[in-house]
Amino acid sequence: MSDPINSEQNLNTSVTPIEDAVAETGRNRISNLKILKTTWQYMRPYTSRIALASVALILTAGLSLGLVQIIRVIVDSGFVAGSNTSLNGALIGFVAVAIFQAIGTFARFYWVSWLGERVTADIRKSVFARLLRLHPGFFEANLSGEISSRITTDTTLIQTVIGSSVSIALRNLLMLLGGTGFLFITNPRLTSIVLLCIPLVVGPIIFFGKRVRRLSRDSQDEIANVGAYVGEAIQQIKTVQAFNHQRHDKKQFDRHVEAAFAASCRRIYMRSVLITVVMTTVFSALAAMIWVGGQDVIDGRMSAGELTAFVTYAVIVAAAVGAISQVLSELQRAAGAMERLIELLESESAITEPESGGAPLPEPVRGEINLKNLHFCYPTRPESPAVEGLNLIIRPGESLALVGSSGAGKSTLIDLILRFYDPQKGCITLDNIDIKTLHPEALRRHMAVVSQQPALFTGTVLDNIRYSRPGASDEEVRLAAKNAYSEEFISQLPNGFHSHLGEGGVRLSGGQRQRLAIARAILKDPRILLLDEATSALDAESEQKVQLALDHVMRGRTSIVIAHRLATIKNVDRIVLMQRGQIIAEGSHEDLMLNSSLYEKLAKLQFNQD
């Protein structure tokens, strides 16, 4: 888990890894215009709904302003003049307008809320689709919890803004413009007092708004750090408890939470200052206007109804300005959240897909793999070559084992063949076609991999085996499980093949998870089989059974096997001994025992232990 945090300053100034990974679109470099354009791209397909919401918005705003004129009639013709007829007519009009306004409010709220939910769903789908196409190296440099926070927390904030705040802002903007117009019509002299205060209101909004956006971004980053720490602790809960690390982790988590709280408080404080300044200015101007208007009524230059209407419009304008100032703070928060999402959407994968679908593979695929003068360093360790000057030809249908100490580059070769990474120098060909000219999906369609730490997903046994061939029938799944010697333990599960495995297959033992992963590879029926310590988690009895299954499934296929246990690879066609990213010897088990002192040493150590 993450290193201890030694100071409040470190917490408050920490930079999330994604910002380093996508520095070209990092903090404060994405313009407001770009954020608006990106947001509009997701809203544009729903212009008809936007139009309906806009009509309802204009209607409700207009009706609200019209109600004030009815109030003026009620005061002048009803109360002051004492006319029951005028009063009754005005009240009927008041009720009718209120009913239409309620209908318009329903339409506005429904369509605006629908739009917020729809746009948020589309953004989430786009971000997730983008993540699925990024190269694995991206996720080495970025925490999964941080990425999850962007897809969940940030998009939820955007949904709130689009589905509520924008509607409130536009409605109050219409009320502000319409109310100002009616103020001019009612009494231009008094309106000038209101206009004089506009610069005093707009200035703080612009000044504090930029700071609110920056602080909102800080707050979102700290909240993401909290989510990342929680996810990591839960995933490794057995390790946490085994080392009695709970107390230390609690302190670390408390620091993350307090850092998020501090960032939120700074944002809230700045937003509160903004609202206070705006509201004080607006209502000070309102008080001055009421005093001047009251003098006009006393002197007979203005009727009571006109003053009532004017004050009501002024209150509407003041309330609209106050509401807009609050919404602008929310919009700044949404801008910070959208900025974080744009960083993900614009993250480039190091694995580029060829244009026009890539070169075609011959049918059927033979499975010849040629590694030519490979040089490769992991992006996070550019100074340490994982593979250096490696040349290797794997013939069609050949079974080849890679052996060597940890860090020799064995698993790296499998990653390069799967094109999870591209070498800095050299190339890899499949049936004499450079894999860089193939679409990654076309390349991997003919490969199946069983990793040292098998990956299982939340779902049933059927779901996990069928993962390699979603269209496979239940019978084909059961046959694959049988060939992987998994059927016996599956039948003992509460619901057999329909048993849920929990997150990451947590309800199974390591050996059971490994056999399900092997069954998944068998079901795919690939031309090339990649086994990275495929039997490492099995007990002796299970290893023997699975080895028989692997011997069967490897027959006639190009197979690359990584194994530390040399006893499991004695019968492969060829063994390649690696050290520090280079091939230092190759041949059969007997040849290497005679010609390689390192292999002989490894073999004697293992067989003596056996």
Steps between C-alpha positions, in 0.01 A plus 500: 500500500604859471788640699438669833406863483723698725343842496186697435684682226568179311135413513382835377748531216509142377452451128306202375688260272268557207604863493858386445396248236306756298695813577419651163139534610577547867369736761406851387588421138155409375313814401140572591419501130635148458306379802181652357566350156560155646187521713296618199620200297317277746192722511467558124330165418209605724421840351129417479487441876703814558248690288207366704673591825585846364140568399380396845774712656405813306132440567541469876729802518256709296206393710687587820566850369140529383372422848652826623281701263196320637614594851524866388138484376390339828659781701392800285161386369404267783638621829552872434200561268278258696360325186379146568463430128862591428618307802307185404618516137859549606484207742355270232786599271744440783374142554500427124858620463605297805352181347682552169818574689468172693458307173800676351706431811417128473615490138813699575601288799435169322690575180789675668542215751473246216768687309734501801463125552538423129809714446662359814437144381655582161807658659550198725474265203748706297753518784473128572531412132809718484651332806451155347712603202789648696818296527575319828789736574249780558354310794843438648537876546143573617304364794180312418317681783595838353366397159180359654446828683505688172241270346269509803547811715591744224225387265245518784598862553454569129160331510393730784612807311345407164185357657442784743750783529501596133122513498502720811763726348316544170167558671648763727682659209167536321346637818790744531467625142120505502483660843749768396288574193185540707691721743580738214139497386370564853745771609821577308634733770489236770642240262818707461574434868492126433721529190766692692548195722551249215881547479517459877326162465669368186852583621499266802337225295786507249774539760383237746365265230848415371621421850194285568574293190862442602399407854226273364761314298714461812199367691417245230862381491508447875169313495644277227801427724262389774324262261829361373624427853175328596504281190858395557442414866189293423668310217791410729300453821658163581848650480390799707368278777779242478757769577280672760516812288148620582605772744759646265262486203230669704737787576597524135137497391412763761768724353362456150149579624619806690685620192181465296308680774753785506482539122119502514505761777719729292258465210195556722661806661573660164151424376350644818700821458374529143136455601535743791653776288242461225198486731619798707549711190168402345284558805676826584400624156148366559471695828613820332248449220211437742585821687500706179179331378332558834572871469339499153182338635482747788545791257235355260740439208433122514205279591512238773439224245788619282732510800384151605566369149834678487610363838385153402699516175799631692473211745476260207809654343688492831401141567600407144844656545544318831393168348729548202796573727436174685452302180820644355685338789342167407589558136861561601498172692358324195767662283766351727333159484465517121864600477597179680281294267642667190845395618384138486319544170812651344746250646684335214575130492859403432363215288380657175248324283577485127269681265241314291486207741863392455665233288316168451634181654524187286228241544552278679753661733809278527630651822863575414642772725826677423662740748767707328762700691255605773590783738241602757482706820182548700377863491527524878857364493664647190851455637467121554466286182257212550594348163825579322604386151282187507451281193274197502298302245210287624388255235134422425365242743817504711484489878764726649581561864658815640697449819725719708511689825243767589552815297660317209237636258280193451163661576611810309529291184140386537388863550686598183354211298150601617598856407423645838817697433706578191877449505722805469706314238447190292173337399280196556337319209215250490510286188750752353268798563617773735249503786508882501318486165226280649202627690557398866162323508588300188834403653360395838210314344739211434658499845400385846689575818503350847680727742689424817229682695177399321248778448141409584206738494191550713245254362436129469729214403332493159561872451869471581574202277288644218696827524731385218206407269181686599298301245604156624224261603465358850613161373819646353570673830448177693731312261773763546463473877524121474818521291647736761411253778272761657168319474540314829543803725243699301239233567566540873419873494153597631356567154753323282579694184253769606682571828611858552872534566513842668736780408810360331389143575560556870287197592736257326842371593804601295511164323130515415536847355794381292306207356208726404746725319637198315146391411441849359809466279396152386153629405651767273681229300782736397776452246755637747496410869685715754547349846662720764557275801166334425549224757674703769201508737410132477565224748685191379185303414332787318824590322525150359142509373533846350833414343330214317233743380763752392695232313180418315402859421858597400517226240510652150504857634780749534550509876722718715532384859661691786584279793727511799429134573716326240326168562191634321683585175735207447289376208472822297664520159751765602610681815640854490707618796487876559700735717475881519282524190726286282505140383808324636417141403234292326431137420335196654514421870779250443701739281480779754596269784819422307580843356369761748640520850227745605222270380670202663521693826130596486400144416704344778361742757141424401530126454689463826220684674245279329 
